[in-house]
Amino acid sequence: MIYMFGWPWANGYKAIEFCKRHPEAAYDILFYCFCSAGGQNFISLTISRFCSLPNTTITSIVVSSLLSGIPPLGSVIMVFSSQGPVQQIAAV
């Protein structure tokens, strides 16, 4: 907060003025904040209730299906095939 508003060269006031001039940008920023908070809660709950492997699998499936076009089964195979070497390195 001090960095954004406490110094004479702070940019927080400029950001607020920009959002006042462009309310659609303020709504987009707020929407992004809610989506980020929801995603962080999803990650925390998945890791605390299960372990990191289901979280990695779910994230890989979503990312590969939405962005790269790899079928979900292909991403699951990639995730599980990479877990063997990771577990061996962690055991050393």
Secondary structure, DSSP 8 states (H G I E B T S, - for coil): -IIIIISTT-SHHHHHHHHHH-HHHHHHHHHHHHHHHHHHHHHHHHHHHS-HHHHHHHHHHHHIIIII---HHHHHHHHHHHHHHHHHHHH-
